Amino acid sequence: MSENEHELDLPRFSDLPLRAELQREVEELGYENPSPIQAQSIGPLVEGRDLLGQAATGTGKTAAFALPILERLAAQRPERSRGDSPFGLVLTPTRELALQVSEAVTRYGRGVGARVVTVYGGAPVGPQWKALQQGVDVVVATPGRAIDLMNRGSLRLDALETVVLDEADEMLDMGFVEDIETLLDATPDTRQAVLFSATMPRRIETLAQKYLREPVTVRIRREAVPEGEAPKVRQTAYLVPRSHTTAALGRVLEAERPTAAIVFCRTRLDVDAVTETLTARGLRAEALHGGMDQEHRTRVVERVRSGRTELLVATDVAARGLDIDLLTHVVNHDVPQSSEAYVHRIGRVGRAGREGVAITLVPPSKVHAMRGVERLTGQPIEFAPVPTAADLRAARLARTAAVLRERLVADLRDEEPGSPADADGVRAMLDVLAAEFDGVDVAAAAVRLLQEATGAPNDDEDIPVVALPRAGERREPRSRGGAAGTRPPKAGTTRLFVNAGRASGVRPQDIVGALANESSLSGRDIGAIQIHERHALVEIPEHAADDVLRSLRGATTLKGRRANVRRDRGFAGAGAGRGRRD
C-alpha cells in the first residue's frame, strides 16, 4: 500500500459527528486526523455514553472529551439561559492542568459561544464566585475549590449534564478520592460520566464501577515511534543507601551537568530539602510544588523554559502537564510507585529522535522495582555506583581545562598585530611570579583559587558502596553494628539520635543551631549529620556527649517543636550494639 493510500484509510475529523462550528475551529488549529483516543472516544461521548479511557498525557485526551461536551452543549444552546447552572464539569488534579484544559475548551468552543470558567485553589475565591454567578457552560476545577464553591452555593451541580475526571490516577494519588465522591454524589443520576487515567490501578476500576453506567472502555497503547525517530533515552540506576540519597543526587547531577532536568521527589518536604542541597552545591535549582502560589509557580517554570535554571525539583503532580523543549534529563530522587509511572516520567525526554537521560537513585530494597520496569519496557537499565569524590575532582579539572583551552584559543585568535599583548597586565604579573616560582606551580595555584572562588563542594564524606542484591534480596545493607545504610561514627566521636527528620522540615542547620545554642558545643565541634524521614543522626565528640545530654535534658526545640535527643542505640560510644532498623 502506498503512503497516500494509507493516509486515505486514516479517520479524519470531518468524519466525526461534530457540527460545522467545531470542525472549523479544529481545522484552524491545523488538525486533520484525530489521535486514537479521539477517534475512539468522540463518537460514543457525543451519543451520551459513559466512558472509561486509559491513555498517557500528550495523546489528545483534552479534545477527546472537550469536543463532545461542546457538541452536546450546542445542541441544547437554544434551551439554555444565561443564569443556568453548568452543563459540564471537568475535574483536574492541579491548577496548571486546569488552566491548560480551560484554555483548550475555550479555544474549541469559540464558534458555539461556550462560557468557560476555571476555579482552583491558591487564588482569591471572590472573582471565581462572581464568574459562576454570571452564568457558565463548562467549569474546569480542582476538587478542593469545587467543593468550596459548591458549599457556598455558587457552583450548582443539580442539573449537570456531563462530568469528566481528567488524570484520575493523579487525583487519587493526591488523596482527592473523598472530594471526588462528594462531587459525584452531588450530580444527577442521569448525567454522563467520563473518566480518563494514564494508569488503571484497582482503585480506579472501583471508582468507575461505582459511578459509571455501562461505560465504553477505550485503552490506548503508546504508539510505536517511526524508525529514525525512536526515543534515545540512556537509563541509569545509581545504587545508594536510602540515608545517602540526596547527597548522592548532588554528586550525580554535578557529574552529569544537564542542560535542563526535572528532579522528581515524592513529597513537598523532599522537594524543599533537595532544592536546598543542590543549590548549596552551586547548581541552579528551583522548587515546584502545590504549596506555592500560582504566580510563583509560573515564574519558576518560565525560568526553566528560558534556560535560566538548570534543575526543576518537583512532585509528580506539580510537574503534570509541563512540556519543556530544553529538557535533557529526568531524575528520580525516589523510585516511582509503579513501573507505569516511571515510563510516564521518562517519556518527557528523548522525543523525536533527540537523546535524553533518565537517572534513578535506587536503594537496594527497590532493585526489584527497577527489574519490573525492565520487563515492562523491554529495555535494560544500567546499574552504576555513585561517583566518588575522586571522580568529581577529575570531572571538575576536566571542565576547567576545557574552559581554559577555549579562552587560550580565543585570546590567540582575537589578538591583532601591533596591539598591546598585555593590556590588562596579567602577563607582566606572571613574568614576575615565574622568576620566583615554577610556571606550572603558578598555574596550579591559580586553578585552585578559581575552584575555591566558585565554591566547589566538599565531598570528603564517603557514600557507602552497595552491591547489586542477588535475586530475591530486597533488604537494605547493614553496616556491622550500625544503623541500616549508615557508617560507624569516626574515632573519638559518638552519634546522637534525634526523633525529628525530613517529615518535620528539619535541616542540618536547625540541628547545629539547637546544639550550639543549648550546650557547650560550637558549630565546628559538630560532625556529620544525616537527616532521615522521621529522625536524624548527628556526630559529636565522645568526651562531650554526657555534658550535651545533661544540657538538653533529653530534649530540644526544632522547627518550633520539642524533639527528644539521646545516644543512638546502634552506636553507643565505642561499643557497637545491634543495628537499628532505619
C-alpha positions as CSV (number, residue, x, y, z in Angstrom):
1,M,0.0,0.0,0.0
2,S,1.3,3.4,-0.9
3,E,1.7,6.2,1.7
4,N,-1.1,8.1,0.1
5,E,-3.4,5.1,0.2
6,H,-2.5,4.5,3.9
7,E,-3.4,8.2,4.7
8,L,-6.8,7.7,3.0
9,D,-7.6,4.9,5.4
10,L,-7.0,7.1,8.5
11,P,-10.1,8.7,10.1
12,R,-10.4,12.5,9.7
13,F,-12.1,15.0,12.0
14,S,-14.6,15.7,9.2
15,D,-15.8,12.1,9.6
16,L,-16.7,12.6,13.3
17,P,-20.1,13.7,14.5
18,L,-19.2,17.3,15.2
19,R,-21.0,20.3,13.9
20,A,-19.5,22.8,11.4
21,E,-18.6,25.4,14.1
22,L,-16.4,22.8,15.9
23,Q,-15.0,21.4,12.7
24,R,-13.9,24.9,11.7
25,E,-12.1,25.5,15.0
26,V,-10.3,22.2,14.7
27,E,-9.3,23.0,11.1
28,E,-8.0,26.4,12.0
29,L,-5.8,24.7,14.6
30,G,-4.3,22.6,11.8
31,Y,-5.7,19.2,12.9
32,E,-6.8,16.8,10.2
33,N,-6.6,13.3,11.7
34,P,-7.8,12.6,15.2
35,S,-5.5,10.7,17.6
36,P,-6.5,7.2,18.5
37,I,-8.1,8.3,21.8
38,Q,-10.0,11.0,20.0
39,A,-11.2,8.7,17.2
40,Q,-12.5,6.1,19.6
41,S,-14.0,8.4,22.2
42,I,-15.7,11.3,20.4
43,G,-18.5,9.3,18.8
44,P,-19.7,7.4,22.0
45,L,-19.4,10.6,24.1
46,V,-21.5,12.6,21.6
47,E,-24.1,9.9,21.9
48,G,-24.1,10.5,25.7
49,R,-22.4,7.2,26.7
50,D,-20.2,7.0,29.9
51,L,-16.6,6.3,29.1
52,L,-13.5,4.8,30.8
53,G,-10.4,5.8,29.0
54,Q,-6.7,4.9,29.5
55,A,-4.2,7.0,27.7
56,A,-0.9,8.7,28.5
57,T,-0.5,12.5,28.7
58,G,0.1,14.0,25.3
59,T,-2.2,11.7,23.4
60,G,-5.0,14.2,22.9
61,K,-7.4,13.4,25.8
62,T,-8.5,17.0,26.2
63,A,-10.0,17.3,22.8
64,A,-11.4,13.8,23.2
65,F,-13.8,14.9,26.0
66,A,-13.9,18.7,25.2
67,L,-15.3,18.4,21.7
68,P,-18.2,16.1,22.7
69,I,-19.1,18.4,25.6
70,L,-19.3,21.3,23.2
71,E,-21.2,19.4,20.6
72,R,-23.9,18.3,23.2
73,L,-23.9,21.8,24.7
74,A,-24.5,23.4,21.3
75,A,-27.4,21.0,20.6
76,Q,-29.1,22.4,23.8
77,R,-28.0,26.0,23.3
78,P,-31.4,27.4,22.3
79,E,-32.9,26.0,25.6
80,R,-30.2,27.4,27.9
81,S,-30.3,30.8,29.5
82,R,-27.5,33.0,30.9
83,G,-28.1,32.1,34.5
84,D,-28.3,28.4,34.1
85,S,-26.1,26.0,36.2
86,P,-23.1,24.5,34.4
87,F,-23.7,22.0,31.6
88,G,-20.3,20.3,32.1
89,L,-17.7,20.0,34.9
90,V,-14.1,18.9,34.3
91,L,-12.1,17.9,37.4
92,T,-8.2,18.0,37.2
93,P,-5.6,17.4,39.9
94,T,-3.6,20.6,39.5
95,R,-4.1,24.3,38.8
96,E,-1.7,24.1,35.8
97,L,-3.7,21.4,34.2
98,A,-7.0,23.2,34.9
99,L,-5.7,26.3,33.2
100,Q,-4.5,24.2,30.2
101,V,-7.8,22.4,29.9
102,S,-9.8,25.6,30.3
103,E,-7.7,27.3,27.5
104,A,-8.4,24.4,25.2
105,V,-12.1,24.2,25.8
106,T,-12.4,28.0,25.3
107,R,-10.5,27.8,22.0
108,Y,-12.5,24.8,20.7
109,G,-15.8,26.4,21.9
110,R,-15.5,29.9,20.3
111,G,-17.8,29.1,17.4
112,V,-20.6,27.9,19.7
113,G,-20.2,30.7,22.3
114,A,-19.2,28.5,25.2
115,R,-18.7,30.2,28.5
116,V,-15.9,28.6,30.4
117,V,-14.8,29.3,34.0
118,T,-11.7,28.0,35.7
119,V,-11.7,27.6,39.5
120,Y,-8.8,26.4,41.6
121,G,-7.1,26.8,45.0
122,G,-4.3,29.2,45.7
123,A,-6.3,32.1,44.1
124,P,-8.9,34.5,45.6
125,V,-12.3,32.8,45.7
126,G,-14.2,36.1,45.1
127,P,-13.6,36.5,41.4
128,Q,-14.3,32.8,40.8
129,W,-17.6,33.0,42.8
130,K,-18.6,36.1,40.8
131,A,-17.8,34.4,37.4
132,L,-20.0,31.5,38.3
133,Q,-22.8,33.7,39.3
134,Q,-22.8,35.4,35.9
135,G,-23.6,32.1,34.2
136,V,-21.3,29.4,32.8
137,D,-21.5,26.4,30.5
138,V,-18.3,24.5,31.4
139,V,-16.4,24.6,34.7
140,V,-12.9,23.4,34.9
141,A,-11.9,22.9,38.5
142,T,-9.6,21.3,41.1
143,P,-11.6,19.2,43.5
144,G,-11.0,21.2,46.7
145,R,-12.0,24.5,45.3
146,A,-15.0,22.9,43.5
147,I,-16.3,21.7,46.9
148,D,-15.7,25.1,48.5
149,L,-17.7,26.8,45.8
150,M,-20.4,24.1,45.9
151,N,-20.8,24.6,49.7
152,R,-21.0,28.4,49.2
153,G,-23.9,27.7,46.8
154,S,-22.3,29.3,43.7
155,L,-21.4,26.0,42.0
156,R,-24.6,24.2,41.2
157,L,-24.4,20.6,40.2
158,D,-28.0,19.6,40.4
159,A,-28.6,20.0,36.6
160,L,-25.2,18.9,35.4
161,E,-25.2,17.0,32.1
162,T,-21.5,15.8,31.9
163,V,-18.7,15.3,34.5
164,V,-15.2,14.5,33.5
165,L,-12.4,13.2,35.7
166,D,-9.1,14.0,33.9
167,E,-5.9,12.4,35.2
168,A,-8.0,10.4,37.7
169,D,-5.0,8.4,38.9
170,E,-3.2,11.6,39.9
171,M,-6.2,12.9,41.8
172,L,-6.4,9.6,43.8
173,D,-2.7,9.7,44.5
174,M,-3.2,13.2,45.9
175,G,-5.8,12.0,48.3
176,F,-8.8,13.5,46.5
177,V,-10.9,10.4,46.5
178,E,-13.4,11.6,49.1
179,D,-13.7,15.0,47.4
180,I,-14.3,13.3,44.1
181,E,-17.0,11.1,45.6
182,T,-18.6,14.1,47.3
183,L,-18.8,16.0,44.0
184,L,-20.1,13.0,42.0
185,D,-22.7,12.2,44.7
186,A,-24.0,15.8,44.2
187,T,-24.6,15.3,40.5
188,P,-27.8,13.9,39.0
189,D,-28.0,10.1,38.3
190,T,-28.8,11.0,34.7
191,R,-25.6,12.8,34.0
192,Q,-22.8,11.4,31.7
193,A,-19.6,10.4,33.5
194,V,-16.2,10.3,31.8
195,L,-13.0,9.0,33.5
196,F,-9.6,9.4,31.9
197,S,-6.4,8.0,33.5
198,A,-2.9,7.3,32.4
199,T,-2.8,4.1,34.5
200,M,-5.6,1.8,35.6
201,P,-4.9,0.6,39.2
202,R,-7.6,-1.3,41.0
203,R,-8.9,1.7,42.8
204,I,-9.6,3.5,39.5
205,E,-11.6,0.5,38.4
206,T,-13.5,0.5,41.7
207,L,-14.4,4.2,41.2
208,A,-15.5,3.5,37.7
209,Q,-17.7,0.6,38.8
210,K,-19.4,2.8,41.4
211,Y,-20.1,5.9,39.3
212,L,-20.1,4.9,35.6
213,R,-23.1,3.2,33.9
214,E,-22.2,0.6,31.3
215,P,-19.2,2.6,30.1
216,V,-17.4,2.3,26.8
217,T,-13.8,1.3,27.6
218,V,-11.0,2.7,25.5
219,R,-7.4,1.7,26.1
220,I,-4.7,3.3,24.0
221,R,-1.2,1.8,24.0
222,R,1.8,4.0,23.3
223,E,2.3,4.5,19.6
224,A,5.3,2.9,18.1
225,V,7.7,5.7,17.0
226,P,8.8,5.6,13.4
227,E,12.3,4.2,12.8
228,G,14.8,7.0,13.0
229,E,12.7,8.9,15.5
230,A,12.7,6.3,18.3
231,P,13.3,7.7,21.8
232,K,17.0,7.6,22.7
233,V,17.0,7.5,26.4
234,R,20.0,6.4,28.4
235,Q,18.7,4.8,31.6
236,T,20.9,4.6,34.6
237,A,20.2,3.5,38.2
238,Y,22.6,4.5,40.9
239,L,22.7,2.1,43.9
240,V,22.8,4.1,47.1
241,P,21.7,3.5,50.8
242,R,18.5,5.3,51.4
243,S,20.0,7.6,54.0
244,H,22.5,9.0,51.4
245,T,20.1,9.5,48.6
246,T,20.1,13.3,48.5
247,A,23.9,13.6,48.9
248,A,24.3,11.0,46.1
249,L,21.9,13.0,43.9
250,G,24.1,16.1,44.2
251,R,27.2,14.2,43.1
252,V,25.4,12.6,40.1
253,L,24.0,15.9,38.9
254,E,27.4,17.6,39.2
255,A,28.9,14.8,37.1
256,E,26.1,14.9,34.5
257,R,25.7,18.7,34.3
258,P,22.3,18.5,32.5
259,T,21.2,21.5,30.3
260,A,17.7,21.2,31.8
261,A,16.3,18.5,34.1
262,I,13.3,17.7,36.2
263,V,14.1,16.0,39.5
264,F,11.1,14.2,40.8
265,C,10.5,13.9,44.6
266,R,7.7,12.2,46.5
267,T,6.7,15.0,48.9
268,R,6.8,18.8,49.2
269,L,9.2,18.5,52.1
270,D,11.5,16.4,49.9
271,V,11.3,19.0,47.2
272,D,12.4,21.7,49.5
273,A,15.2,19.7,51.1
274,V,16.6,18.5,47.8
275,T,16.5,22.0,46.3
276,E,18.4,23.4,49.2
277,T,21.1,20.7,48.9
278,L,21.5,21.2,45.2
279,T,21.7,24.9,45.5
280,A,24.4,24.6,48.2
281,R,26.5,22.6,45.6
282,G,26.3,25.6,43.2
283,L,23.7,24.1,41.0
284,R,20.8,26.3,39.7
285,A,17.8,24.5,41.2
286,E,14.2,25.7,41.6
287,A,11.4,24.0,43.6
288,L,7.9,23.5,42.3
289,H,5.1,22.0,44.4
290,G,1.5,22.6,45.4
291,G,2.4,24.7,48.4
292,M,3.4,27.7,46.2
293,D,1.1,30.3,44.9
294,Q,0.3,30.3,41.2
295,E,2.4,33.4,40.3
296,H,5.5,31.9,41.9
297,R,5.0,28.6,40.1
298,T,4.6,30.4,36.8
299,R,7.8,32.3,37.3
300,V,9.7,29.1,38.2
301,V,8.5,27.3,35.0
302,E,9.4,30.2,32.8
303,R,13.0,30.4,34.2
304,V,13.4,26.7,33.4
305,R,12.0,27.1,29.9
306,S,14.2,30.1,29.2
307,G,17.4,28.2,30.4
308,R,18.0,30.5,33.4
309,T,17.5,27.5,35.7
310,E,19.1,24.1,35.1
311,L,17.1,22.0,37.6
312,L,13.4,21.9,38.3
313,V,12.8,19.9,41.6
314,A,9.1,18.9,41.7
315,T,6.5,16.5,42.8
316,D,4.7,14.4,40.1
317,V,1.6,16.3,40.5
318,A,3.2,19.8,40.2
319,A,5.0,18.8,37.0
320,R,2.0,17.1,35.4
321,G,1.2,18.7,32.1
322,L,4.5,20.7,31.8
323,D,6.2,20.5,28.4
324,I,9.8,21.8,28.4
325,D,11.6,21.7,25.0
326,L,15.1,22.0,26.5
327,L,14.7,19.0,28.8
328,T,17.7,16.7,28.6
329,H,17.4,14.7,31.9
330,V,14.7,13.2,34.1
331,V,15.9,12.3,37.5
332,N,14.0,10.2,40.1
333,H,15.1,11.1,43.6
334,D,12.8,8.2,44.7
335,V,11.9,5.1,42.8
336,P,8.4,5.8,41.3
337,Q,5.5,3.9,42.9
338,S,4.8,1.9,39.7
339,S,6.5,0.9,36.5
340,E,3.9,2.8,34.5
341,A,4.7,6.0,36.5
342,Y,8.4,5.5,35.7
343,V,7.7,5.2,32.0
344,H,5.4,8.2,32.1
345,R,8.2,10.3,33.7
346,I,11.0,9.3,31.3
347,G,8.7,9.9,28.3
348,R,9.4,13.6,28.7
349,V,12.9,13.2,27.2
350,G,14.3,11.5,24.1
351,R,11.4,12.7,21.9
352,A,11.6,13.0,18.1
353,G,15.0,11.2,17.9
354,R,16.7,13.5,20.4
355,E,18.9,12.0,23.1
356,G,17.8,12.0,26.7
357,V,18.9,10.7,30.1
358,A,16.9,9.0,32.8
359,I,18.5,8.7,36.2
360,T,17.1,7.0,39.3
361,L,18.5,6.8,42.8
362,V,17.8,3.2,44.0
363,P,18.2,1.8,47.5
364,P,18.8,-2.0,47.4
365,S,15.3,-2.7,48.6
366,K,13.9,-1.2,45.4
367,V,16.1,-3.0,42.9
368,H,13.2,-5.4,42.2
369,A,11.0,-2.4,41.2
370,M,13.6,-1.4,38.5
371,R,13.6,-5.0,37.2
372,G,9.8,-4.6,36.8
373,V,10.5,-1.5,34.7
374,E,12.9,-3.5,32.5
375,R,10.2,-6.2,32.0
376,L,7.6,-3.6,31.1
377,T,9.7,-1.6,28.6
378,G,11.9,-4.4,27.3
379,Q,14.9,-2.1,27.7
380,P,17.9,-2.7,30.0
381,I,18.7,-0.3,32.8
382,E,22.4,0.2,33.7
383,F,23.2,-0.1,37.4
384,A,26.2,2.1,38.4
385,P,28.0,3.2,41.6
386,V,27.7,6.8,42.7
387,P,30.6,9.0,41.6
388,T,33.3,9.1,44.2
389,A,35.0,12.3,45.4
390,A,37.9,11.5,43.2
391,D,35.6,11.1,40.2
392,L,34.1,14.6,40.8
393,R,37.6,16.2,41.3
394,A,38.6,14.7,37.9
395,A,35.4,16.0,36.3
396,R,35.9,19.5,37.7
397,L,39.5,19.6,36.4
398,A,38.4,18.4,33.0
399,R,35.8,21.2,32.8
400,T,38.4,23.7,34.0
401,A,40.8,22.5,31.3
402,A,38.2,22.8,28.6
403,V,37.3,26.4,29.7
404,L,41.0,27.4,29.8
405,R,41.6,25.8,26.4
406,E,38.7,27.8,24.9
407,R,40.0,31.0,26.4
408,L,43.5,30.5,25.1
409,V,42.3,29.8,21.6
410,A,40.0,32.8,21.7
411,D,42.8,35.1,23.0
412,L,45.2,34.0,20.3
413,R,42.5,34.4,17.6
414,D,41.4,37.9,18.7
415,E,44.9,39.3,19.3
416,E,45.6,41.8,16.5
417,P,49.0,42.5,15.1
418,G,50.5,45.6,16.7
419,S,48.1,45.6,19.6
420,P,49.4,45.6,23.1
421,A,49.8,41.9,24.1
422,D,49.3,42.6,27.8
423,A,46.8,45.4,28.1
424,D,45.5,44.2,31.5
425,G,48.9,43.4,32.9
426,V,48.3,39.7,33.5
427,R,51.3,38.5,31.5
428,A,53.6,41.0,33.3
429,M,52.4,39.7,36.7
430,L,53.0,36.1,35.6
431,D,56.5,37.0,34.4
432,V,57.3,38.3,37.9
433,L,55.9,35.1,39.5
434,A,57.7,32.9,37.0
435,A,61.0,34.4,38.0
436,E,60.4,33.2,41.6
437,F,58.3,30.0,41.1
438,D,57.9,27.3,38.5
439,G,55.3,28.2,35.9
440,V,53.3,25.0,36.4
441,D,53.1,25.7,40.1
442,V,51.8,29.2,39.4
443,A,49.1,27.8,37.1
444,A,48.1,25.1,39.6
445,A,47.7,27.7,42.4
446,A,45.6,29.8,40.1
447,V,43.3,26.9,39.3
448,R,42.9,26.0,43.0
449,L,42.0,29.6,43.8
450,L,39.4,29.5,41.0
451,Q,37.8,26.3,42.4
452,E,37.7,27.8,45.9
453,A,36.1,31.0,44.5
454,T,33.4,29.0,42.6
455,G,32.6,27.2,45.8
456,A,33.3,23.6,44.8
457,P,31.6,21.4,47.4
458,N,33.4,19.3,49.9
459,D,32.8,15.6,49.0
460,D,35.1,14.0,51.5
461,E,32.3,12.1,53.3
462,D,32.1,8.6,52.0
463,I,28.9,7.3,50.5
464,P,28.8,3.6,51.1
465,V,29.2,1.4,48.1
466,V,26.4,-1.2,47.8
467,A,26.4,-4.3,45.8
468,L,23.6,-5.3,43.5
469,P,21.4,-7.7,45.6
470,R,21.0,-11.2,44.4
471,A,17.7,-12.4,43.2
472,G,15.1,-12.3,46.0
473,E,17.1,-10.0,48.2
474,R,15.3,-6.7,49.0
475,R,16.7,-5.6,52.3
476,E,18.9,-2.5,52.9
477,P,22.6,-3.3,53.5
478,R,23.6,-3.1,57.1
479,S,26.9,-1.9,58.4
480,R,28.1,-4.2,61.2
481,G,26.9,-2.8,64.5
482,G,25.2,0.3,63.0
483,A,22.0,1.7,61.6
484,A,20.9,0.4,58.2
485,G,22.8,2.0,55.4
486,T,25.0,4.2,57.7
487,R,28.6,4.0,58.5
488,P,30.1,3.9,62.1
489,P,31.0,7.2,63.6
490,K,34.6,8.4,63.3
491,A,37.1,7.6,66.0
492,G,36.6,9.8,69.1
493,T,33.0,10.6,68.3
494,T,29.6,9.2,69.2
495,R,26.3,9.6,67.5
496,L,23.1,11.2,68.9
497,F,19.6,10.2,67.8
498,V,17.1,13.0,67.3
499,N,13.4,11.9,66.9
500,A,12.7,14.5,64.2
501,G,13.6,14.5,60.5
502,R,12.6,15.5,57.0
503,A,8.9,15.0,57.7
504,S,9.1,17.8,60.3
505,G,11.1,20.0,57.9
506,V,14.3,19.6,59.9
507,R,17.5,20.7,58.2
508,P,21.2,20.2,59.2
509,Q,21.5,23.9,60.2
510,D,18.5,23.5,62.5
511,I,20.3,20.8,64.4
512,V,23.6,22.7,64.5
513,G,21.8,25.8,65.8
514,A,19.9,23.8,68.5
515,L,23.0,22.0,69.8
516,A,25.2,25.1,69.7
517,N,22.7,27.3,71.4
518,E,21.7,24.9,74.2
519,S,25.0,23.1,75.0
520,S,28.7,23.9,75.2
521,L,29.4,22.7,71.7
522,S,30.4,25.1,68.9
523,G,29.4,24.6,65.3
524,R,32.8,23.3,64.4
525,D,32.5,20.6,67.1
526,I,29.5,19.0,65.4
527,G,30.3,16.3,62.8
528,A,28.3,14.5,60.1
529,I,24.6,15.0,60.2
530,Q,22.2,12.6,58.5
531,I,18.5,13.6,58.0
532,H,16.1,10.7,57.6
533,E,12.3,10.9,57.1
534,R,11.4,10.8,60.8
535,H,14.7,11.0,62.7
536,A,18.2,12.5,62.4
537,L,21.7,11.3,63.4
538,V,24.4,13.7,64.5
539,E,28.1,13.0,65.4
540,I,29.6,14.9,68.3
541,P,32.9,14.4,70.3
542,E,32.6,11.4,72.6
543,H,34.1,13.3,75.6
544,A,31.3,16.0,75.3
545,A,28.3,13.6,74.9
546,D,27.3,13.4,78.6
547,D,27.5,17.2,79.1
548,V,25.5,17.8,75.9
549,L,22.7,15.4,77.0
550,R,22.7,17.0,80.5
551,S,22.3,20.4,79.0
552,L,19.5,19.3,76.7
553,R,17.9,17.2,79.5
554,G,16.9,14.7,76.8
555,A,15.0,17.3,74.6
556,T,15.5,20.4,72.5
557,T,13.3,22.5,70.2
558,L,13.5,22.0,66.4
559,K,11.2,23.9,64.0
560,G,9.1,25.0,66.9
561,R,8.5,21.5,68.3
562,R,10.1,19.6,71.1
563,A,12.4,16.8,69.9
564,N,14.0,14.1,72.1
565,V,17.7,13.6,71.9
566,R,19.6,10.5,73.1
567,R,22.6,8.4,72.3
568,D,22.0,6.4,69.2
569,R,21.5,2.8,70.4
570,G,23.1,1.4,67.3
571,F,26.4,3.2,68.2
572,A,26.6,3.7,71.9
573,G,30.1,5.2,72.3
574,A,32.9,2.9,71.3
575,G,30.7,-0.2,71.7
576,A,28.7,-1.3,68.8
577,G,25.4,-2.9,69.6
578,R,22.9,-4.4,67.2
579,G,21.8,-2.1,64.3
580,R,18.6,-0.2,64.5
581,R,16.2,-0.7,61.6
582,D,16.0,2.6,59.5
